[in-house]
Amino acid sequence: MAAVNSVDCVPEEVFMIGDDAEADVEGALKAGLRACLVQTGKYRQGDESRILSLGRECVPSVVEAISPFL
């Protein structure tokens, strides 16, 4: 939340993209951010099932994650 506050945003305006289901995505969702798991880096098949919070998204790469915003 310190990062969100440092750029004068509210959580609903932030979109977290990460390759760690629990630390990146679950943590962001619990903080009230939108979040997306990418299937790169630390990702292992099935990691998306470890995200318990609602609103999860999972895509192959950062390109697909940001494409709706372009």
PDB file as gemmi writes it, atoms N, CA and C in Angstrom:
CRYST1    1.000    1.000    1.000  90.00  90.00  90.00 P 1                      
ATOM      1  N   MET A   1       0.817  -1.190   0.000  1.00  0.00           N  
ATOM      2  CA  MET A   1       0.000   0.000   0.000  1.00  0.00           C  
ATOM      3  C   MET A   1       0.862   1.255   0.000  1.00  0.00           C  
ATOM      4  N   ALA A   2       2.078   1.148   0.515  1.00  0.00           N  
ATOM      5  CA  ALA A   2       2.970   2.307   0.518  1.00  0.00           C  
ATOM      6  C   ALA A   2       3.235   2.769  -0.904  1.00  0.00           C  
ATOM      7  N   ALA A   3       3.414   1.841  -1.821  1.00  0.00           N  
ATOM      8  CA  ALA A   3       3.657   2.215  -3.220  1.00  0.00           C  
ATOM      9  C   ALA A   3       2.439   2.919  -3.812  1.00  0.00           C  
ATOM     10  N   VAL A   4       1.250   2.407  -3.530  1.00  0.00           N  
ATOM     11  CA  VAL A   4       0.022   3.035  -4.026  1.00  0.00           C  
ATOM     12  C   VAL A   4      -0.108   4.446  -3.481  1.00  0.00           C  
ATOM     13  N   ASN A   5       0.097   4.601  -2.201  1.00  0.00           N  
ATOM     14  CA  ASN A   5      -0.014   5.922  -1.582  1.00  0.00           C  
ATOM     15  C   ASN A   5       1.055   6.888  -2.067  1.00  0.00           C  
ATOM     16  N   SER A   6       2.238   6.379  -2.408  1.00  0.00           N  
ATOM     17  CA  SER A   6       3.332   7.258  -2.823  1.00  0.00           C  
ATOM     18  C   SER A   6       3.095   7.909  -4.178  1.00  0.00           C  
ATOM     19  N   VAL A   7       2.201   7.348  -4.982  1.00  0.00           N  
ATOM     20  CA  VAL A   7       1.889   7.938  -6.294  1.00  0.00           C  
ATOM     21  C   VAL A   7       0.501   8.559  -6.313  1.00  0.00           C  
ATOM     22  N   ASP A   8      -0.042   8.785  -5.123  1.00  0.00           N  
ATOM     23  CA  ASP A   8      -1.328   9.467  -4.980  1.00  0.00           C  
ATOM     24  C   ASP A   8      -2.449   8.773  -5.750  1.00  0.00           C  
ATOM     25  N   CYS A   9      -2.551   7.462  -5.568  1.00  0.00           N  
ATOM     26  CA  CYS A   9      -3.613   6.672  -6.194  1.00  0.00           C  
ATOM     27  C   CYS A   9      -4.452   6.015  -5.109  1.00  0.00           C  
ATOM     28  N   VAL A  10      -5.606   5.560  -5.526  1.00  0.00           N  
ATOM     29  CA  VAL A  10      -6.419   4.718  -4.654  1.00  0.00           C  
ATOM     30  C   VAL A  10      -6.273   3.291  -5.166  1.00  0.00           C  
ATOM     31  N   PRO A  11      -6.446   2.297  -4.325  1.00  0.00           N  
ATOM     32  CA  PRO A  11      -6.224   0.908  -4.751  1.00  0.00           C  
ATOM     33  C   PRO A  11      -6.976   0.503  -6.018  1.00  0.00           C  
ATOM     34  N   GLU A  12      -8.176   1.000  -6.201  1.00  0.00           N  
ATOM     35  CA  GLU A  12      -8.974   0.616  -7.368  1.00  0.00           C  
ATOM     36  C   GLU A  12      -8.371   1.090  -8.688  1.00  0.00           C  
ATOM     37  N   GLU A  13      -7.418   2.033  -8.633  1.00  0.00           N  
ATOM     38  CA  GLU A  13      -6.777   2.562  -9.838  1.00  0.00           C  
ATOM     39  C   GLU A  13      -5.496   1.811 -10.203  1.00  0.00           C  
ATOM     40  N   VAL A  14      -5.123   0.816  -9.399  1.00  0.00           N  
ATOM     41  CA  VAL A  14      -3.848   0.136  -9.590  1.00  0.00           C  
ATOM     42  C   VAL A  14      -4.090  -1.284 -10.100  1.00  0.00           C  
ATOM     43  N   PHE A  15      -3.259  -1.702 -11.047  1.00  0.00           N  
ATOM     44  CA  PHE A  15      -3.335  -3.038 -11.628  1.00  0.00           C  
ATOM     45  C   PHE A  15      -1.990  -3.719 -11.440  1.00  0.00           C  
ATOM     46  N   MET A  16      -1.931  -4.710 -10.570  1.00  0.00           N  
ATOM     47  CA  MET A  16      -0.707  -5.438 -10.266  1.00  0.00           C  
ATOM     48  C   MET A  16      -0.564  -6.607 -11.224  1.00  0.00           C  
ATOM     49  N   ILE A  17       0.605  -6.727 -11.834  1.00  0.00           N  
ATOM     50  CA  ILE A  17       0.914  -7.859 -12.703  1.00  0.00           C  
ATOM     51  C   ILE A  17       2.084  -8.595 -12.060  1.00  0.00           C  
ATOM     52  N   GLY A  18       1.921  -9.889 -11.844  1.00  0.00           N  
ATOM     53  CA  GLY A  18       2.994 -10.640 -11.209  1.00  0.00           C  
ATOM     54  C   GLY A  18       3.017 -12.091 -11.623  1.00  0.00           C  
ATOM     55  N   ASP A  19       4.146 -12.749 -11.329  1.00  0.00           N  
ATOM     56  CA  ASP A  19       4.300 -14.156 -11.668  1.00  0.00           C  
ATOM     57  C   ASP A  19       4.256 -15.069 -10.448  1.00  0.00           C  
ATOM     58  N   ASP A  20       3.974 -14.496  -9.281  1.00  0.00           N  
ATOM     59  CA  ASP A  20       3.871 -15.268  -8.039  1.00  0.00           C  
ATOM     60  C   ASP A  20       2.426 -15.201  -7.561  1.00  0.00           C  
ATOM     61  N   ALA A  21       1.743 -16.345  -7.599  1.00  0.00           N  
ATOM     62  CA  ALA A  21       0.313 -16.384  -7.298  1.00  0.00           C  
ATOM     63  C   ALA A  21      -0.012 -15.850  -5.913  1.00  0.00           C  
ATOM     64  N   GLU A  22       0.773 -16.222  -4.919  1.00  0.00           N  
ATOM     65  CA  GLU A  22       0.443 -15.831  -3.551  1.00  0.00           C  
ATOM     66  C   GLU A  22       0.998 -14.455  -3.192  1.00  0.00           C  
ATOM     67  N   ALA A  23       2.280 -14.254  -3.384  1.00  0.00           N  
ATOM     68  CA  ALA A  23       2.908 -12.992  -2.954  1.00  0.00           C  
ATOM     69  C   ALA A  23       2.456 -11.810  -3.805  1.00  0.00           C  
ATOM     70  N   ASP A  24       2.420 -11.985  -5.112  1.00  0.00           N  
ATOM     71  CA  ASP A  24       2.055 -10.873  -5.995  1.00  0.00           C  
ATOM     72  C   ASP A  24       0.540 -10.704  -6.110  1.00  0.00           C  
ATOM     73  N   VAL A  25      -0.108 -11.723  -6.631  1.00  0.00           N  
ATOM     74  CA  VAL A  25      -1.519 -11.594  -7.006  1.00  0.00           C  
ATOM     75  C   VAL A  25      -2.450 -11.661  -5.799  1.00  0.00           C  
ATOM     76  N   GLU A  26      -2.319 -12.680  -4.977  1.00  0.00           N  
ATOM     77  CA  GLU A  26      -3.199 -12.790  -3.801  1.00  0.00           C  
ATOM     78  C   GLU A  26      -3.005 -11.590  -2.880  1.00  0.00           C  
ATOM     79  N   GLY A  27      -1.749 -11.183  -2.676  1.00  0.00           N  
ATOM     80  CA  GLY A  27      -1.474 -10.021  -1.836  1.00  0.00           C  
ATOM     81  C   GLY A  27      -2.101  -8.754  -2.373  1.00  0.00           C  
ATOM     82  N   ALA A  28      -1.999  -8.553  -3.673  1.00  0.00           N  
ATOM     83  CA  ALA A  28      -2.594  -7.365  -4.296  1.00  0.00           C  
ATOM     84  C   ALA A  28      -4.115  -7.377  -4.177  1.00  0.00           C  
ATOM     85  N   LEU A  29      -4.721  -8.523  -4.446  1.00  0.00           N  
ATOM     86  CA  LEU A  29      -6.183  -8.626  -4.345  1.00  0.00           C  
ATOM     87  C   LEU A  29      -6.660  -8.353  -2.925  1.00  0.00           C  
ATOM     88  N   LYS A  30      -5.938  -8.863  -1.943  1.00  0.00           N  
ATOM     89  CA  LYS A  30      -6.314  -8.623  -0.547  1.00  0.00           C  
ATOM     90  C   LYS A  30      -6.177  -7.148  -0.163  1.00  0.00           C  
ATOM     91  N   ALA A  31      -5.290  -6.444  -0.864  1.00  0.00           N  
ATOM     92  CA  ALA A  31      -5.096  -5.013  -0.598  1.00  0.00           C  
ATOM     93  C   ALA A  31      -6.095  -4.143  -1.360  1.00  0.00           C  
ATOM     94  N   GLY A  32      -6.963  -4.778  -2.140  1.00  0.00           N  
ATOM     95  CA  GLY A  32      -7.977  -4.032  -2.867  1.00  0.00           C  
ATOM     96  C   GLY A  32      -7.575  -3.613  -4.269  1.00  0.00           C  
ATOM     97  N   LEU A  33      -6.443  -4.136  -4.762  1.00  0.00           N  
ATOM     98  CA  LEU A  33      -5.991  -3.820  -6.115  1.00  0.00           C  
ATOM     99  C   LEU A  33      -6.563  -4.833  -7.097  1.00  0.00           C  
ATOM    100  N   ARG A  34      -6.591  -4.475  -8.369  1.00  0.00           N  
ATOM    101  CA  ARG A  34      -6.835  -5.467  -9.413  1.00  0.00           C  
ATOM    102  C   ARG A  34      -5.514  -6.174  -9.639  1.00  0.00           C  
ATOM    103  N   ALA A  35      -5.537  -7.435 -10.010  1.00  0.00           N  
ATOM    104  CA  ALA A  35      -4.293  -8.171 -10.181  1.00  0.00           C  
ATOM    105  C   ALA A  35      -4.422  -9.233 -11.260  1.00  0.00           C  
ATOM    106  N   CYS A  36      -3.288  -9.536 -11.865  1.00  0.00           N  
ATOM    107  CA  CYS A  36      -3.242 -10.526 -12.932  1.00  0.00           C  
ATOM    108  C   CYS A  36      -1.988 -11.375 -12.780  1.00  0.00           C  
ATOM    109  N   LEU A  37      -2.157 -12.668 -12.861  1.00  0.00           N  
ATOM    110  CA  LEU A  37      -1.041 -13.612 -12.822  1.00  0.00           C  
ATOM    111  C   LEU A  37      -0.579 -13.851 -14.256  1.00  0.00           C  
ATOM    112  N   VAL A  38       0.726 -13.718 -14.492  1.00  0.00           N  
ATOM    113  CA  VAL A  38       1.269 -14.024 -15.819  1.00  0.00           C  
ATOM    114  C   VAL A  38       2.000 -15.362 -15.766  1.00  0.00           C  
ATOM    115  N   GLN A  39       1.902 -16.105 -16.857  1.00  0.00           N  
ATOM    116  CA  GLN A  39       2.474 -17.446 -16.924  1.00  0.00           C  
ATOM    117  C   GLN A  39       3.928 -17.387 -17.403  1.00  0.00           C  
ATOM    118  N   THR A  40       4.733 -16.592 -16.708  1.00  0.00           N  
ATOM    119  CA  THR A  40       6.154 -16.457 -17.015  1.00  0.00           C  
ATOM    120  C   THR A  40       6.926 -16.494 -15.705  1.00  0.00           C  
ATOM    121  N   GLY A  41       8.224 -16.513 -15.766  1.00  0.00           N  
ATOM    122  CA  GLY A  41       9.049 -16.421 -14.555  1.00  0.00           C  
ATOM    123  C   GLY A  41       8.791 -17.542 -13.568  1.00  0.00           C  
ATOM    124  N   LYS A  42       8.327 -17.185 -12.374  1.00  0.00           N  
ATOM    125  CA  LYS A  42       8.099 -18.143 -11.290  1.00  0.00           C  
ATOM    126  C   LYS A  42       6.853 -19.004 -11.483  1.00  0.00           C  
ATOM    127  N   TYR A  43       5.981 -18.618 -12.408  1.00  0.00           N  
ATOM    128  CA  TYR A  43       4.724 -19.325 -12.621  1.00  0.00           C  
ATOM    129  C   TYR A  43       4.967 -20.805 -12.921  1.00  0.00           C  
ATOM    130  N   ARG A  44       4.125 -21.651 -12.331  1.00  0.00           N  
ATOM    131  CA  ARG A  44       4.082 -23.081 -12.634  1.00  0.00           C  
ATOM    132  C   ARG A  44       2.631 -23.446 -12.921  1.00  0.00           C  
ATOM    133  N   GLN A  45       2.431 -24.370 -13.856  1.00  0.00           N  
ATOM    134  CA  GLN A  45       1.081 -24.760 -14.251  1.00  0.00           C  
ATOM    135  C   GLN A  45       0.233 -25.066 -13.022  1.00  0.00           C  
ATOM    136  N   GLY A  46      -0.950 -24.480 -12.979  1.00  0.00           N  
ATOM    137  CA  GLY A  46      -1.876 -24.694 -11.873  1.00  0.00           C  
ATOM    138  C   GLY A  46      -1.778 -23.666 -10.767  1.00  0.00           C  
ATOM    139  N   ASP A  47      -0.782 -22.758 -10.825  1.00  0.00           N  
ATOM    140  CA  ASP A  47      -0.629 -21.746  -9.774  1.00  0.00           C  
ATOM    141  C   ASP A  47      -1.881 -20.894  -9.590  1.00  0.00           C  
ATOM    142  N   GLU A  48      -2.629 -20.681 -10.661  1.00  0.00           N  
ATOM    143  CA  GLU A  48      -3.825 -19.840 -10.541  1.00  0.00           C  
ATOM    144  C   GLU A  48      -4.837 -20.426  -9.559  1.00  0.00           C  
ATOM    145  N   SER A  49      -4.818 -21.732  -9.367  1.00  0.00           N  
ATOM    146  CA  SER A  49      -5.744 -22.359  -8.416  1.00  0.00           C  
ATOM    147  C   SER A  49      -5.376 -22.023  -6.976  1.00  0.00           C  
ATOM    148  N   ARG A  50      -4.172 -21.492  -6.728  1.00  0.00           N  
ATOM    149  CA  ARG A  50      -3.751 -21.113  -5.380  1.00  0.00           C  
ATOM    150  C   ARG A  50      -4.228 -19.718  -4.998  1.00  0.00           C  
ATOM    151  N   ILE A  51      -4.842 -18.998  -5.944  1.00  0.00           N  
ATOM    152  CA  ILE A  51      -5.348 -17.654  -5.662  1.00  0.00           C  
ATOM    153  C   ILE A  51      -6.777 -17.809  -5.159  1.00  0.00           C  
ATOM    154  N   LEU A  52      -7.004 -17.441  -3.923  1.00  0.00           N  
ATOM    155  CA  LEU A  52      -8.304 -17.662  -3.297  1.00  0.00           C  
ATOM    156  C   LEU A  52      -9.244 -16.471  -3.452  1.00  0.00           C  
ATOM    157  N   SER A  53      -8.702 -15.272  -3.607  1.00  0.00           N  
ATOM    158  CA  SER A  53      -9.527 -14.066  -3.692  1.00  0.00           C  
ATOM    159  C   SER A  53     -10.259 -13.989  -5.025  1.00  0.00           C  
ATOM    160  N   LEU A  54     -11.401 -13.335  -5.016  1.00  0.00           N  
ATOM    161  CA  LEU A  54     -12.160 -13.127  -6.240  1.00  0.00           C  
ATOM    162  C   LEU A  54     -11.450 -12.100  -7.114  1.00  0.00           C  
ATOM    163  N   GLY A  55     -11.703 -12.158  -8.399  1.00  0.00           N  
ATOM    164  CA  GLY A  55     -11.159 -11.167  -9.306  1.00  0.00           C  
ATOM    165  C   GLY A  55      -9.843 -11.552  -9.944  1.00  0.00           C  
ATOM    166  N   ARG A  56      -9.461 -12.781  -9.786  1.00  0.00           N  
ATOM    167  CA  ARG A  56      -8.174 -13.184 -10.353  1.00  0.00           C  
ATOM    168  C   ARG A  56      -8.245 -13.269 -11.876  1.00  0.00           C  
ATOM    169  N   GLU A  57      -7.131 -12.981 -12.492  1.00  0.00           N  
ATOM    170  CA  GLU A  57      -6.974 -13.142 -13.924  1.00  0.00           C  
ATOM    171  C   GLU A  57      -5.660 -13.878 -14.142  1.00  0.00           C  
ATOM    172  N   CYS A  58      -5.560 -14.663 -15.209  1.00  0.00           N  
ATOM    173  CA  CYS A  58      -4.324 -15.359 -15.532  1.00  0.00           C  
ATOM    174  C   CYS A  58      -4.159 -15.336 -17.047  1.00  0.00           C  
ATOM    175  N   VAL A  59      -3.019 -14.839 -17.504  1.00  0.00           N  
ATOM    176  CA  VAL A  59      -2.752 -14.716 -18.941  1.00  0.00           C  
ATOM    177  C   VAL A  59      -1.325 -15.184 -19.222  1.00  0.00           C  
ATOM    178  N   PRO A  60      -1.023 -15.488 -20.501  1.00  0.00           N  
ATOM    179  CA  PRO A  60       0.308 -15.990 -20.839  1.00  0.00           C  
ATOM    180  C   PRO A  60       1.462 -15.020 -20.582  1.00  0.00           C  
ATOM    181  N   SER A  61       1.247 -13.718 -20.776  1.00  0.00           N  
ATOM    182  CA  SER A  61       2.372 -12.789 -20.624  1.00  0.00           C  
ATOM    183  C   SER A  61       1.890 -11.384 -20.267  1.00  0.00           C  
ATOM    184  N   VAL A  62       2.834 -10.522 -19.995  1.00  0.00           N  
ATOM    185  CA  VAL A  62       2.527  -9.126 -19.669  1.00  0.00           C  
ATOM    186  C   VAL A  62       1.814  -8.459 -20.846  1.00  0.00           C  
ATOM    187  N   VAL A  63       2.153  -8.825 -22.055  1.00  0.00           N  
ATOM    188  CA  VAL A  63       1.515  -8.232 -23.241  1.00  0.00           C  
ATOM    189  C   VAL A  63       0.002  -8.427 -23.171  1.00  0.00           C  
ATOM    190  N   GLU A  64      -0.437  -9.651 -22.881  1.00  0.00           N  
ATOM    191  CA  GLU A  64      -1.880  -9.915 -22.772  1.00  0.00           C  
ATOM    192  C   GLU A  64      -2.486  -9.221 -21.559  1.00  0.00           C  
ATOM    193  N   ALA A  65      -1.720  -9.086 -20.513  1.00  0.00           N  
ATOM    194  CA  ALA A  65      -2.227  -8.424 -19.301  1.00  0.00           C  
ATOM    195  C   ALA A  65      -2.542  -6.961 -19.541  1.00  0.00           C  
ATOM    196  N   ILE A  66      -1.694  -6.280 -20.301  1.00  0.00           N  
ATOM    197  CA  ILE A  66      -1.899  -4.834 -20.506  1.00  0.00           C  
ATOM    198  C   ILE A  66      -2.691  -4.501 -21.754  1.00  0.00           C  
ATOM    199  N   SER A  67      -2.893  -5.454 -22.660  1.00  0.00           N  
ATOM    200  CA  SER A  67      -3.574  -5.163 -23.927  1.00  0.00           C  
ATOM    201  C   SER A  67      -4.955  -4.530 -23.756  1.00  0.00           C  
ATOM    202  N   PRO A  68      -5.751  -4.867 -22.747  1.00  0.00           N  
ATOM    203  CA  PRO A  68      -7.047  -4.183 -22.594  1.00  0.00           C  
ATOM    204  C   PRO A  68      -6.910  -2.685 -22.284  1.00  0.00           C  
ATOM    205  N   PHE A  69      -5.747  -2.265 -21.832  1.00  0.00           N  
ATOM    206  CA  PHE A  69      -5.554  -0.872 -21.448  1.00  0.00           C  
ATOM    207  C   PHE A  69      -4.951  -0.023 -22.560  1.00  0.00           C  
ATOM    208  N   LEU A  70      -4.576  -0.669 -23.673  1.00  0.00           N  
ATOM    209  CA  LEU A  70      -3.938   0.068 -24.772  1.00  0.00           C  
ATOM    210  C   LEU A  70      -4.948   0.601 -25.758  1.00  0.00           C  
TER     211      LEU A  70                                                      
END                                                                             
